[in-house]
Amino acid sequence: MYRFNAKEVGFYFPSFLCMQINTDEDLSDLNRVSPITKKAFLHEYIHFIQDITTTYGLINLHYMFYKFKAISEYASLTKTIQIPLPSLSNTIEINKDLFTLYEGTSDIFDKVDRVCDVSVSPNGLISGYENANEITTTFIDSFGIKRSVPFGAVCIIETMADLFEERLIYKTQLPDIPYKYTIHVAKCIYQNIGNRYDLIVALSDIALCSFHPADFFYNVATKMKSDGIIPSHPSTIYDVALRYRYNVDNTYLDLYDEIYSAVKKQISDCFQSSILAPVCQYLLDLIDKAHSLRHERPTFMCDIYTGRKISDLQGIINDLGIPLMSNKKGMSWAHAEGLPEKEQLLILRGMYEINSVLLGDQRNCRLKPFCINSNPDWVDEECDLSPWRKAEKELLCVFAQAWKIWGLSDKELKFKNS
């Protein structure tokens, strides 16, 4: 899974509702932080909003919590866990392939002169979804060389966050891919959209309210061009998109409603342990607030962008709160009414660490700075070598608690090629 980041100034953990700002500053009062830290927070907070108010964000949540249920069931049937995890179900494998298709490129490329072609073709490979389109873009770099990359949700999400940074704070110096690439793509598809950043924000916001954002982005822009619709205001984009149908009946808001209901059920199913009840309730309440926001103010993201005021974003922050965020020292904060204890919220970060271990991406736990700061007794050499063994101890760190809750304790881990 792609981890949204901006040159490691900060990063957001999709589906785990946590962010890290790479600073030593105290984040308890964001009005007192430096401009660069405020800028990093804004970028990652936009990703948090995208995660909970869009269909694309919610299907990622649904997939991740479904996967953790499957992991728990798998662990209950075996004494040895293979790393990386074997295929747990056909559904998980197909979804993994689909998300790779939907994400598009996450490569970093500093300078793009222009996008000269956008082509759409069925992927032809994903079982049962062979007709799901791959959006391929060809661009010319600063040396005049043609290159091709798949266009997807990563570029849409990152360009949108970058545009908010530049609009509300100051101009960024991030690479064109992925942070500015959607602008180039929009200009190639339909210049009347690509030449205006407010229209790109509107179309990006709506595109994320679909399973396949790049396909939706392309189809709506192409339809507006072929119908001769020249948008004078971002609301035109929302109006056209609302008339777009996935099938005979469903609009993008209907699709959002469907996945919203499915995600709430998945959260309740996944967080059944009484220990997790406060976290479960927090997630359910948060998804409800996001759902109300999307329906009551469907254009809220573009309204904030065109308003060009940080104060406009503050209203959203007041409604949704600020999720768990950490600095480089491992100090953590969360700002919202009705939040569980910070240590309980950290279970979500523990889940991220577990997922990374089970995928074979790491063997250490990156919550070590937090543990050093909050409870040094949790820290030992196993943090770096085998954090899962900490679940056997009497004093349980965050990783060990999460490992035990999902039924992974007392299991032997067998790593491939070791």
C-alpha positions as semicolon CSV with decimal commas, in nm:
position;residue;x (nm);y (nm);z (nm)
1;M;0,000;0,000;0,000
2;Y;0,121;0,344;-0,091
3;R;0,216;0,572;0,200
4;F;0,134;0,933;0,113
5;N;0,433;1,156;0,177
6;A;0,589;1,483;0,071
7;K;0,967;1,445;0,070
8;E;0,949;1,303;0,421
9;V;0,843;1,637;0,569
10;G;0,549;1,434;0,686
11;F;0,340;1,138;0,585
12;Y;-0,006;0,995;0,629
13;F;-0,097;0,630;0,683
14;P;-0,403;0,559;0,462
15;S;-0,670;0,342;0,629
16;F;-0,498;0,367;0,969
17;L;-0,598;0,731;1,027
18;C;-0,260;0,844;1,161
19;M;-0,012;1,104;1,046
20;Q;0,347;1,188;1,124
21;I;0,502;1,533;1,098
22;N;0,880;1,510;1,082
23;T;0,966;1,785;1,324
24;D;1,091;1,809;1,680
25;E;0,827;2,072;1,756
26;D;0,547;2,031;2,009
27;L;0,226;1,976;1,810
28;S;-0,017;2,034;2,096
29;D;-0,095;2,384;1,963
30;L;-0,074;2,408;1,584
31;N;-0,110;2,786;1,599
32;R;0,240;2,804;1,747
33;V;0,433;2,581;1,508
34;S;0,668;2,697;1,232
35;P;0,535;2,767;0,880
36;I;0,701;2,451;0,739
37;T;0,536;2,237;1,007
38;K;0,200;2,405;0,952
39;K;0,240;2,337;0,579
40;A;0,323;1,970;0,640
41;F;0,023;1,935;0,869
42;L;-0,209;2,086;0,607
43;H;-0,085;1,844;0,340
44;E;-0,137;1,538;0,560
45;Y;-0,470;1,663;0,693
46;I;-0,602;1,688;0,338
47;H;-0,513;1,319;0,302
48;F;-0,705;1,244;0,622
49;I;-1,011;1,421;0,478
50;Q;-0,973;1,226;0,152
51;D;-0,949;0,902;0,350
52;I;-1,285;0,936;0,525
53;T;-1,503;1,151;0,295
54;T;-1,450;0,969;-0,037
55;T;-1,546;0,634;-0,180
56;Y;-1,185;0,560;-0,268
57;G;-1,072;0,624;0,089
58;L;-1,353;0,413;0,232
59;I;-1,291;0,114;0,006
60;N;-0,933;0,114;0,129
61;L;-1,060;0,116;0,488
62;H;-1,301;-0,165;0,406
63;Y;-1,026;-0,372;0,245
64;M;-0,783;-0,323;0,532
65;F;-1,028;-0,418;0,806
66;Y;-1,152;-0,715;0,601
67;K;-0,790;-0,821;0,568
68;F;-0,730;-0,804;0,944
69;K;-1,033;-1,024;1,003
70;A;-0,889;-1,273;0,753
71;I;-0,548;-1,258;0,925
72;S;-0,708;-1,340;1,259
73;E;-0,897;-1,633;1,107
74;Y;-0,581;-1,761;0,938
75;A;-0,385;-1,738;1,264
76;S;-0,649;-1,941;1,446
77;L;-0,592;-2,232;1,207
78;T;-0,212;-2,252;1,208
79;K;0,084;-2,254;1,444
80;T;0,322;-2,113;1,184
81;I;0,265;-1,786;1,000
82;Q;0,439;-1,754;0,665
83;I;0,602;-1,416;0,596
84;P;0,510;-1,261;0,362
85;L;0,158;-1,385;0,419
86;P;0,028;-1,641;0,173
87;S;-0,292;-1,574;-0,016
88;L;-0,565;-1,555;0,249
89;S;-0,855;-1,546;0,005
90;N;-0,925;-1,492;-0,362
91;T;-1,110;-1,173;-0,270
92;I;-0,804;-1,024;-0,101
93;E;-0,576;-1,111;-0,393
94;I;-0,813;-0,963;-0,651
95;N;-0,857;-0,648;-0,443
96;K;-0,480;-0,614;-0,410
97;D;-0,448;-0,625;-0,789
98;L;-0,734;-0,379;-0,833
99;F;-0,583;-0,131;-0,587
100;T;-0,253;-0,149;-0,772
101;L;-0,441;-0,064;-1,091
102;Y;-0,639;0,215;-0,924
103;E;-0,331;0,370;-0,756
104;G;-0,133;0,416;-1,076
105;T;0,225;0,534;-1,043
106;S;0,381;0,635;-0,713
107;D;0,715;0,707;-0,880
108;I;0,891;1,036;-0,816
109;F;0,988;1,242;-1,121
110;D;1,109;1,597;-1,078
111;K;1,018;1,774;-1,397
112;V;0,747;1,719;-1,658
113;D;0,729;1,951;-1,958
114;R;0,385;1,834;-2,067
115;V;0,160;1,529;-2,104
116;C;0,113;1,459;-2,473
117;D;-0,120;1,158;-2,463
118;V;-0,374;0,990;-2,236
119;S;-0,493;0,645;-2,345
120;V;-0,751;0,412;-2,191
121;S;-0,756;0,035;-2,234
122;P;-0,885;-0,270;-2,042
123;N;-0,619;-0,417;-1,813
124;G;-0,701;-0,767;-1,945
125;L;-0,531;-0,941;-1,649
126;I;-0,733;-0,912;-1,327
127;S;-0,961;-1,213;-1,296
128;G;-1,325;-1,107;-1,320
129;Y;-1,223;-0,745;-1,376
130;E;-1,044;-0,771;-1,708
131;N;-1,243;-0,475;-1,841
132;A;-1,133;-0,240;-1,563
133;N;-0,942;0,031;-1,745
134;E;-0,577;0,120;-1,716
135;I;-0,512;0,490;-1,778
136;T;-0,172;0,532;-1,944
137;T;-0,016;0,873;-1,985
138;T;0,277;0,972;-2,202
139;F;0,474;1,278;-2,100
140;I;0,776;1,467;-2,227
141;D;1,037;1,541;-1,964
142;S;1,261;1,846;-1,938
143;F;1,514;1,682;-2,175
144;G;1,254;1,622;-2,445
145;I;1,240;1,246;-2,379
146;K;0,904;1,068;-2,397
147;R;0,811;0,852;-2,096
148;S;0,495;0,664;-1,998
149;V;0,340;0,607;-1,657
150;P;0,002;0,475;-1,539
151;F;-0,215;0,758;-1,408
152;G;-0,415;0,685;-1,095
153;A;-0,540;0,785;-0,753
154;V;-0,195;0,856;-0,610
155;C;-0,137;1,147;-0,850
156;I;-0,491;1,277;-0,801
157;I;-0,463;1,268;-0,421
158;E;-0,116;1,422;-0,409
159;T;-0,186;1,696;-0,664
160;M;-0,497;1,793;-0,472
161;A;-0,305;1,821;-0,143
162;D;-0,028;2,018;-0,314
163;L;-0,279;2,263;-0,463
164;F;-0,425;2,324;-0,117
165;E;-0,077;2,390;0,022
166;E;-0,003;2,645;-0,247
167;R;-0,343;2,811;-0,220
168;L;-0,363;2,838;0,160
169;I;0,001;2,878;0,261
170;Y;0,273;2,922;-0,004
171;K;0,419;2,771;-0,320
172;T;0,579;2,428;-0,292
173;Q;0,889;2,284;-0,458
174;L;0,772;1,925;-0,484
175;P;0,839;1,697;-0,786
176;D;0,592;1,711;-1,074
177;I;0,515;1,339;-1,035
178;P;0,305;1,274;-0,835
179;Y;0,244;1,614;-0,675
180;K;0,156;1,821;-0,983
181;Y;0,094;1,558;-1,245
182;T;-0,287;1,574;-1,246
183;I;-0,260;1,933;-1,371
184;H;-0,059;1,815;-1,673
185;V;-0,304;1,529;-1,737
186;A;-0,605;1,761;-1,715
187;K;-0,451;2,001;-1,966
188;C;-0,401;1,715;-2,210
189;I;-0,757;1,585;-2,174
190;Y;-0,943;1,919;-2,169
191;Q;-0,763;2,251;-2,140
192;N;-1,073;2,435;-2,018
193;I;-1,040;2,231;-1,700
194;G;-0,661;2,196;-1,693
195;N;-0,601;2,570;-1,707
196;R;-0,792;2,633;-1,383
197;Y;-0,680;2,488;-1,052
198;D;-1,020;2,528;-0,884
199;L;-1,176;2,307;-1,153
200;I;-0,900;2,047;-1,110
201;V;-0,967;2,041;-0,735
202;A;-1,340;1,993;-0,799
203;L;-1,289;1,713;-1,052
204;S;-1,029;1,545;-0,830
205;D;-1,260;1,556;-0,529
206;I;-1,543;1,396;-0,726
207;A;-1,314;1,142;-0,894
208;L;-1,212;1,017;-0,549
209;C;-1,580;0,943;-0,484
210;S;-1,543;0,642;-0,713
211;F;-1,368;0,306;-0,706
212;H;-1,137;0,401;-0,992
213;P;-1,060;0,774;-0,962
214;A;-0,842;0,808;-1,272
215;D;-1,106;0,643;-1,492
216;F;-1,378;0,869;-1,348
217;F;-1,155;1,178;-1,389
218;Y;-1,089;1,092;-1,753
219;N;-1,453;1,007;-1,835
220;V;-1,606;1,320;-1,682
221;A;-1,345;1,552;-1,839
222;T;-1,385;1,381;-2,178
223;K;-1,765;1,400;-2,160
224;M;-1,755;1,771;-2,079
225;K;-1,522;1,831;-2,371
226;S;-1,730;1,628;-2,618
227;D;-2,053;1,795;-2,500
228;G;-1,895;2,139;-2,534
229;I;-1,943;2,222;-2,166
230;I;-1,713;2,507;-2,065
231;P;-1,730;2,527;-1,685
232;S;-1,739;2,880;-1,547
233;H;-1,755;2,764;-1,185
234;P;-1,649;2,446;-0,998
235;S;-2,017;2,373;-0,922
236;T;-2,058;2,287;-1,291
237;I;-1,815;1,998;-1,245
238;Y;-2,018;1,861;-0,954
239;D;-2,344;1,898;-1,151
240;V;-2,206;1,711;-1,452
241;A;-2,056;1,439;-1,232
242;L;-2,386;1,391;-1,050
243;R;-2,549;1,308;-1,385
244;Y;-2,277;1,052;-1,461
245;R;-2,397;0,694;-1,397
246;Y;-2,197;0,388;-1,298
247;N;-2,496;0,187;-1,407
248;V;-2,861;0,268;-1,476
249;D;-2,929;0,386;-1,122
250;N;-2,613;0,484;-0,932
251;T;-2,462;0,831;-0,906
252;Y;-2,127;0,889;-0,736
253;L;-2,313;0,980;-0,415
254;D;-2,513;0,655;-0,431
255;L;-2,187;0,465;-0,460
256;Y;-2,044;0,656;-0,165
257;D;-2,352;0,568;0,044
258;E;-2,314;0,198;-0,039
259;I;-1,951;0,179;0,067
260;Y;-2,021;0,393;0,375
261;S;-2,270;0,132;0,501
262;A;-2,033;-0,154;0,417
263;V;-1,741;0,011;0,599
264;K;-1,942;0,066;0,916
265;K;-2,030;-0,304;0,923
266;Q;-1,668;-0,401;0,856
267;I;-1,545;-0,181;1,143
268;S;-1,796;-0,337;1,383
269;D;-1,695;-0,687;1,270
270;C;-1,323;-0,619;1,296
271;F;-1,315;-0,439;1,631
272;Q;-1,521;-0,687;1,834
273;S;-1,283;-0,711;2,131
274;S;-1,412;-0,520;2,435
275;I;-1,064;-0,367;2,464
276;L;-1,120;-0,205;2,126
277;A;-1,470;-0,073;2,197
278;P;-1,358;0,293;2,239
279;V;-1,158;0,279;1,914
280;C;-1,449;0,113;1,734
281;Q;-1,691;0,383;1,850
282;Y;-1,446;0,658;1,752
283;L;-1,417;0,516;1,400
284;L;-1,794;0,474;1,361
285;D;-1,861;0,829;1,483
286;L;-1,591;0,968;1,256
287;I;-1,730;0,791;0,949
288;D;-2,077;0,921;1,036
289;K;-1,951;1,281;1,062
290;A;-1,768;1,249;0,731
291;H;-2,079;1,104;0,565
292;S;-2,294;1,393;0,690
293;L;-2,036;1,643;0,564
294;R;-2,027;1,490;0,217
295;H;-2,406;1,498;0,186
296;E;-2,476;1,834;0,351
297;R;-2,191;2,013;0,173
298;P;-2,089;1,803;-0,129
299;T;-1,867;2,083;-0,261
300;F;-1,697;2,153;0,074
301;M;-1,343;2,077;-0,048
302;C;-1,368;2,314;-0,341
303;D;-1,538;2,575;-0,120
304;I;-1,233;2,572;0,110
305;Y;-0,999;2,598;-0,187
306;T;-1,179;2,887;-0,354
307;G;-1,230;3,065;-0,021
308;R;-0,854;3,069;0,020
309;K;-0,875;3,095;0,399
310;I;-0,726;2,867;0,662
311;S;-1,025;2,966;0,876
312;D;-1,254;2,787;0,628
313;L;-1,061;2,467;0,690
314;Q;-1,084;2,522;1,065
315;G;-1,458;2,453;1,052
316;I;-1,387;2,108;0,904
317;I;-1,120;2,046;1,168
318;N;-1,371;2,136;1,437
319;D;-1,620;1,885;1,293
320;L;-1,385;1,595;1,219
321;G;-1,110;1,659;1,473
322;I;-0,742;1,586;1,419
323;P;-0,642;1,219;1,412
324;L;-0,345;1,076;1,596
325;M;-0,030;1,257;1,488
326;S;0,329;1,217;1,599
327;N;0,653;1,409;1,568
328;K;1,007;1,277;1,516
329;K;1,058;1,238;1,890
330;G;0,771;0,992;1,913
331;M;0,547;1,236;2,098
332;S;0,182;1,197;1,995
333;W;-0,130;1,412;2,001
334;A;-0,492;1,388;1,893
335;H;-0,745;1,670;1,900
336;A;-1,117;1,596;1,891
337;E;-1,416;1,561;2,116
338;G;-1,493;1,211;2,242
339;L;-1,155;1,066;2,149
340;P;-1,039;0,746;2,318
341;E;-0,723;0,757;2,525
342;K;-0,418;0,826;2,310
343;E;-0,274;0,484;2,398
344;Q;-0,593;0,321;2,264
345;L;-0,575;0,517;1,939
346;L;-0,217;0,401;1,897
347;I;-0,359;0,054;1,833
348;L;-0,426;0,183;1,481
349;R;-0,055;0,258;1,439
350;G;0,020;-0,081;1,587
351;M;-0,200;-0,234;1,318
352;Y;0,002;-0,052;1,053
353;E;0,327;-0,191;1,195
354;I;0,181;-0,542;1,206
355;N;0,061;-0,515;0,848
356;S;0,411;-0,410;0,738
357;V;0,569;-0,706;0,922
358;L;0,321;-0,956;0,779
359;L;0,379;-0,824;0,427
360;G;0,752;-0,882;0,477
361;D;0,831;-0,510;0,439
362;Q;1,005;-0,485;0,777
363;R;1,102;-0,686;1,085
364;N;1,123;-0,400;1,332
365;C;0,861;-0,178;1,495
366;R;0,877;0,191;1,408
367;L;0,683;0,287;1,721
368;K;1,007;0,265;1,918
369;P;1,049;0,646;1,946
370;F;0,701;0,668;2,100
371;C;0,782;0,393;2,349
372;I;1,114;0,556;2,444
373;N;0,924;0,877;2,511
374;S;0,618;0,737;2,692
375;N;0,726;0,410;2,856
376;P;1,099;0,323;2,833
377;D;1,033;-0,010;3,007
378;W;0,874;-0,129;2,683
379;V;1,198;-0,082;2,490
380;D;1,453;-0,357;2,431
381;E;1,647;-0,511;2,145
382;E;1,342;-0,700;2,022
383;C;1,192;-0,369;1,905
384;D;1,443;-0,381;1,620
385;L;1,471;-0,758;1,569
386;S;1,146;-0,935;1,654
387;P;0,876;-0,712;1,805
388;W;0,617;-0,993;1,784
389;R;0,800;-1,174;2,066
390;K;0,708;-0,889;2,297
391;A;0,352;-1,029;2,304
392;E;0,490;-1,309;2,525
393;K;0,588;-1,063;2,799
394;E;0,385;-0,940;3,092
395;L;0,433;-0,572;3,005
396;L;0,274;-0,522;2,660
397;C;0,377;-0,238;2,431
398;V;0,137;-0,107;2,164
399;F;0,267;-0,350;1,900
400;A;0,238;-0,643;2,142
401;Q;-0,116;-0,544;2,242
402;A;-0,227;-0,531;1,878
403;W;-0,044;-0,856;1,799
404;K;-0,225;-1,030;2,085
405;I;-0,569;-0,879;2,015
406;W;-0,569;-1,019;1,660
407;G;-0,475;-1,366;1,777
408;L;-0,116;-1,368;1,655
409;S;0,060;-1,447;1,984
410;D;0,210;-1,793;2,040
411;K;0,266;-1,826;1,665
412;E;0,595;-1,905;1,499
413;L;0,691;-1,674;1,213
414;K;0,862;-1,832;0,914
415;F;1,027;-1,579;0,685
416;K;1,084;-1,657;0,318
417;N;1,452;-1,704;0,229
418;S;1,563;-1,718;0,592
